[in-house]
Amino acid sequence: MRTASGWTDYEILDTSGGDKLERWGETYLVRPDPQIIWNTPKRDPRWKNADAVYFRSSSGGGRWEFYSLPRQEWTVKYKHLTFLVRPTNFKHMGLFPEQAVNWDWMAEKIAGAGGPVSVLNLFAYTGGATLACAAAGASVCHVDASKGMVAWARDNAKRSGLEEKPIRWIVDDCRKFVEREIRRGNRYDAVVMDPPSYGRGPGGEVWKLEDQIYDLVKVCSGVLKEEPLFFLLNSYTTGLPAAVMEYLLGVTVGDAHGGKVSSGEIGLTVKESGRVLPCGSTAIWER
C-alpha cells in the first residue's frame, strides 16, 4: 500500500469503534470511518478531550459537536503547500490527507518530463492536486461543478503563493467540459480524476460511479495528447476495487497509448498501532 508520509500538520493518532482520532495542526477531531470495524482500547486521552466530534445519524448524515474548537477554520501545511480546512456538514474537512502520496508522485513526473506539461484536474475539489502540479511547474485546468469548492481552491492557491501560476479555474460539469475541450481541439499531457461515488445532477439524474465510470474515462481519454504523460484515477468506492480501475485504464488509455498501468490502495499510518489505515484506491496509467 502506498502511504502519505510527509505530513507534519496532520496525523491519525488512533482508530477504534468506527472512529478515527486525528490531529489537524493543533486541533484534535474525532470523525467516523466505516472501514474501522475493530474495537481496540482507546488509550489516548484525547479521545475524551477532542475539540470536536462528528456523530453519525442512523437515518444518514450526521452532525458536529463542538467542544473547545478554538476557531471555525484554520490552515495546515504540506511541505510548501498551505490549505484552509474547516468542519463541513458532511464530516469532511476540505482536504484528503492520504492524497499527498499522489501529489508527490505527480510532482515528480512533471518535474522529470523535460518540457512543459499541461494537466486537466477533474472533480478537483479544493485543489490539492492542482496546487501540487502547479508548484511542480505544470499549467493546470481545475474543473469542479461547485462554485464554492473552486473558490476554496483559489484561496488555497493564494495561501500557497501560487496565485500567479498558470491555473484556469472552471466551474462546470466535468464531462460536458471535457466534451467541449475535445470539440475545440484542446488536449492535455495529463488527466487527474477524483469522481464522487454517488450524487445527483442539477436535473435530478443519479450518478453512481460503478455504473458510469467506464463511459466517463473513455470520454476523458480523448482529451489526451498523442504522447501523454499520465492519467490518474482515484476512487473511494468499495464497490470499485483498484484492480478493476487498473483494467479500466488499460482498455481505454492503455490500448490507445501503450505505456503501463498500475493500481493499489493508498493509506495513512496510525500512530498508536503503527499499522496503515486504507483510505481509498488509485489507478495510474503512465507513459
C-alpha positions as CSV (number, residue, x, y, z in Angstrom):
1,M,0.0,0.0,0.0
2,R,1.2,3.5,-0.9
3,T,1.2,5.8,2.1
4,A,1.5,9.6,2.6
5,S,4.4,10.0,4.9
6,G,5.4,13.7,4.5
7,W,2.8,15.3,6.8
8,T,3.8,17.3,9.9
9,D,0.4,19.1,10.3
10,Y,-1.8,16.0,10.1
11,E,-1.8,12.5,11.6
12,I,-4.2,9.8,12.6
13,L,-3.5,9.2,16.3
14,D,-5.8,6.2,16.9
15,T,-8.7,4.2,15.4
16,S,-11.4,2.2,17.2
17,G,-15.2,1.6,17.2
18,G,-15.8,3.1,13.8
19,D,-14.0,6.3,14.5
20,K,-10.6,7.9,14.0
21,L,-8.8,10.3,16.3
22,E,-7.0,12.9,14.2
23,R,-4.7,15.9,14.7
24,W,-5.1,18.8,12.2
25,G,-2.4,21.2,13.2
26,E,-3.1,21.8,16.9
27,T,-6.7,20.8,16.7
28,Y,-8.0,17.3,17.6
29,L,-11.0,15.8,15.9
30,V,-12.9,12.5,16.1
31,R,-14.6,11.5,12.8
32,P,-16.3,8.3,11.6
33,D,-14.8,5.9,9.1
34,P,-16.8,2.8,8.0
35,Q,-13.7,0.7,7.5
36,I,-12.7,0.9,11.2
37,I,-14.6,-2.3,12.3
38,W,-12.3,-3.1,15.3
39,N,-12.9,-2.2,18.9
40,T,-9.5,-1.8,20.3
41,P,-8.8,0.1,23.6
42,K,-8.9,3.9,23.4
43,R,-5.8,4.7,25.5
44,D,-5.1,8.1,24.1
45,P,-6.7,10.7,26.5
46,R,-7.5,12.9,23.5
47,W,-10.4,10.6,22.6
48,K,-12.2,12.2,25.5
49,N,-10.8,15.7,25.1
50,A,-11.2,16.2,21.4
51,D,-12.0,19.7,20.2
52,A,-14.9,18.4,18.0
53,V,-16.6,15.1,17.3
54,Y,-18.8,14.2,14.3
55,F,-21.7,11.9,15.3
56,R,-23.3,9.8,12.6
57,S,-27.1,9.6,12.4
58,S,-29.0,6.3,12.0
59,S,-31.0,7.9,9.2
60,G,-28.0,9.1,7.3
61,G,-25.6,12.0,7.5
62,G,-24.8,13.3,11.0
63,R,-23.7,16.4,13.0
64,W,-20.8,18.0,14.6
65,E,-20.5,18.6,18.3
66,F,-18.0,21.4,19.1
67,Y,-16.4,21.4,22.5
68,S,-13.3,23.5,22.6
69,L,-12.7,24.3,18.9
70,P,-10.5,27.4,19.0
71,R,-11.7,28.6,15.6
72,Q,-14.1,27.6,12.8
73,E,-11.4,27.3,10.2
74,W,-7.6,27.2,10.2
75,T,-4.7,26.2,7.9
76,V,-2.5,23.2,7.7
77,K,0.7,22.8,5.6
78,Y,2.0,20.0,3.5
79,K,5.6,20.8,2.6
80,H,5.4,24.0,0.6
81,L,1.6,24.0,0.2
82,T,-1.0,25.6,2.5
83,F,-4.6,24.5,2.9
84,L,-7.6,26.1,4.6
85,V,-9.6,23.4,6.5
86,R,-12.9,23.6,8.3
87,P,-15.5,21.1,9.5
88,T,-18.2,20.7,6.9
89,N,-21.7,19.4,7.2
90,F,-20.7,16.0,5.6
91,K,-17.9,15.3,8.1
92,H,-15.2,16.3,5.6
93,M,-12.6,18.9,6.3
94,G,-12.0,20.2,2.8
95,L,-8.8,18.1,2.4
96,F,-8.0,14.4,2.0
97,P,-4.5,14.0,3.5
98,E,-4.0,10.5,2.0
99,Q,-3.9,12.1,-1.4
100,A,-0.5,13.6,-0.6
101,V,1.2,10.4,-1.9
102,N,-0.4,11.1,-5.3
103,W,0.6,14.8,-5.1
104,D,4.2,13.8,-4.7
105,W,4.1,11.3,-7.4
106,M,2.6,13.7,-9.9
107,A,5.1,16.5,-8.9
108,E,8.0,14.1,-9.6
109,K,6.6,13.1,-13.0
110,I,6.1,16.7,-14.0
111,A,9.5,17.8,-12.9
112,G,11.1,15.0,-14.8
113,A,9.1,15.5,-18.0
114,G,11.8,17.6,-19.6
115,G,9.3,20.2,-21.0
116,P,6.0,22.0,-20.5
117,V,3.2,19.9,-19.0
118,S,-0.5,20.6,-19.1
119,V,-2.7,19.0,-16.5
120,L,-6.5,18.6,-16.5
121,N,-7.8,18.1,-13.0
122,L,-11.4,16.9,-12.9
123,F,-13.7,16.9,-9.9
124,A,-10.9,19.0,-8.5
125,Y,-12.5,19.8,-5.1
126,T,-10.3,22.3,-3.1
127,G,-7.3,21.9,-5.3
128,G,-4.8,19.6,-3.6
129,A,-3.7,18.0,-6.9
130,T,-4.0,21.4,-8.7
131,L,-1.6,23.1,-6.3
132,A,0.9,20.2,-6.3
133,C,1.0,20.1,-10.1
134,A,1.3,23.9,-10.5
135,A,4.1,24.1,-7.9
136,A,5.9,21.5,-9.9
137,G,5.8,23.6,-13.0
138,A,2.7,22.5,-14.8
139,S,-0.1,24.6,-16.3
140,V,-3.4,23.3,-14.8
141,C,-7.0,23.4,-15.7
142,H,-9.0,23.0,-12.5
143,V,-12.6,21.9,-13.0
144,D,-15.4,21.3,-10.5
145,A,-19.1,21.7,-10.6
146,S,-19.2,23.5,-7.2
147,K,-18.6,27.2,-7.3
148,G,-17.9,27.2,-3.6
149,M,-15.2,24.5,-4.0
150,V,-13.5,26.3,-6.8
151,A,-13.4,29.5,-4.6
152,W,-11.9,27.4,-1.8
153,A,-9.3,26.0,-4.1
154,R,-8.4,29.5,-5.4
155,D,-8.0,30.6,-1.8
156,N,-5.6,27.7,-1.2
157,A,-3.6,28.7,-4.2
158,K,-3.2,32.2,-2.8
159,R,-2.2,30.9,0.6
160,S,0.4,28.7,-1.0
161,G,1.8,31.6,-3.1
162,L,0.6,30.1,-6.3
163,E,-1.9,32.6,-7.4
164,E,0.2,33.8,-10.3
165,K,0.8,30.3,-11.7
166,P,-0.9,29.3,-14.9
167,I,-4.1,27.8,-13.5
168,R,-7.5,28.0,-15.2
169,W,-10.4,27.9,-12.7
170,I,-13.5,26.4,-14.2
171,V,-17.0,25.9,-12.7
172,D,-18.7,23.3,-14.9
173,D,-19.9,19.8,-15.2
174,C,-16.7,17.8,-15.8
175,R,-17.9,15.5,-18.6
176,K,-19.6,18.4,-20.5
177,F,-16.4,20.5,-20.2
178,V,-14.2,17.6,-21.5
179,E,-16.5,17.1,-24.5
180,R,-16.3,20.8,-25.3
181,E,-12.5,20.7,-25.0
182,I,-12.3,17.8,-27.4
183,R,-14.5,19.7,-29.9
184,R,-12.3,22.8,-29.5
185,G,-9.2,20.7,-30.2
186,N,-7.7,21.3,-26.8
187,R,-5.5,18.5,-25.5
188,Y,-3.6,17.8,-22.2
189,D,-0.5,15.9,-21.2
190,A,-2.1,14.5,-18.1
191,V,-5.5,14.0,-16.6
192,V,-6.4,13.6,-12.9
193,M,-9.8,12.4,-11.9
194,D,-11.4,12.1,-8.4
195,P,-15.1,11.4,-9.3
196,P,-17.7,11.1,-6.5
197,S,-19.1,7.8,-5.5
198,Y,-22.7,8.9,-5.7
199,G,-24.6,12.0,-6.4
200,R,-27.4,13.8,-8.2
201,G,-27.1,16.2,-11.1
202,P,-28.9,19.5,-11.5
203,G,-31.8,17.8,-13.3
204,G,-32.2,15.1,-10.6
205,E,-30.2,12.5,-12.6
206,V,-28.5,9.9,-10.4
207,W,-24.7,9.5,-10.6
208,K,-23.3,6.1,-9.4
209,L,-19.6,5.7,-10.0
210,E,-19.6,1.9,-10.8
211,D,-22.3,2.4,-13.4
212,Q,-20.8,5.4,-15.2
213,I,-17.0,5.4,-14.7
214,Y,-16.2,3.4,-17.9
215,D,-18.0,5.9,-20.2
216,L,-16.5,8.8,-18.3
217,V,-12.9,7.6,-18.6
218,K,-13.4,6.6,-22.2
219,V,-14.5,10.2,-23.0
220,C,-11.7,11.7,-20.9
221,S,-9.1,9.6,-22.7
222,G,-10.0,11.5,-25.8
223,V,-8.7,14.8,-24.3
224,L,-5.1,13.5,-24.0
225,K,-2.3,14.4,-26.4
226,E,-0.8,11.8,-28.7
227,E,2.0,11.1,-26.3
228,P,0.6,11.9,-22.8
229,L,2.4,11.8,-19.6
230,F,-0.1,10.2,-17.1
231,F,-3.7,9.5,-16.2
232,L,-4.5,9.2,-12.5
233,L,-7.9,7.9,-11.3
234,N,-9.0,7.9,-7.7
235,S,-11.9,6.1,-6.0
236,Y,-13.3,5.9,-2.5
237,T,-16.0,3.4,-3.6
238,T,-15.6,0.0,-2.0
239,G,-17.5,-1.5,-5.0
240,L,-14.8,-0.4,-7.4
241,P,-11.6,-2.2,-6.5
242,A,-8.2,-0.9,-7.5
243,A,-7.7,-3.9,-9.9
244,V,-10.9,-3.0,-11.7
245,M,-9.8,0.6,-12.2
246,E,-6.4,-0.7,-13.4
247,Y,-8.2,-2.9,-16.1
248,L,-10.4,0.1,-17.0
249,L,-7.4,2.3,-17.7
250,G,-5.8,-0.5,-19.6
251,V,-8.7,-0.9,-22.1
252,T,-9.1,2.9,-22.5
253,V,-5.9,4.8,-22.2
254,G,-3.5,1.9,-22.4
255,D,-4.9,0.4,-25.6
256,A,-4.7,3.9,-27.2
257,H,-1.3,5.0,-26.0
258,G,0.7,1.9,-24.8
259,G,2.6,2.7,-21.6
260,K,1.9,0.8,-18.3
261,V,-0.9,0.7,-15.8
262,S,-0.6,0.1,-12.0
263,S,-3.0,0.3,-9.1
264,G,-3.3,-0.1,-5.4
265,E,-4.7,1.2,-2.1
266,I,-3.5,4.4,-0.6
267,G,-3.4,4.9,3.2
268,L,-2.2,6.7,6.3
269,T,-0.2,5.3,9.2
270,V,-2.0,5.2,12.6
271,K,0.4,6.4,15.3
272,E,-1.0,4.2,18.1
273,S,-0.7,0.9,16.3
274,G,1.9,1.6,13.6
275,R,-0.4,0.0,11.1
276,V,-1.8,1.6,7.9
277,L,-5.4,2.5,7.6
278,P,-6.7,2.1,4.0
279,C,-8.2,5.4,2.7
280,G,-9.0,4.7,-0.9
281,S,-7.6,3.4,-4.2
282,T,-5.7,4.8,-7.1
283,A,-5.1,3.5,-10.6
284,I,-2.3,5.1,-12.7
285,W,-1.5,5.0,-16.4
286,E,1.9,6.4,-17.3
287,R,3.9,6.7,-20.4
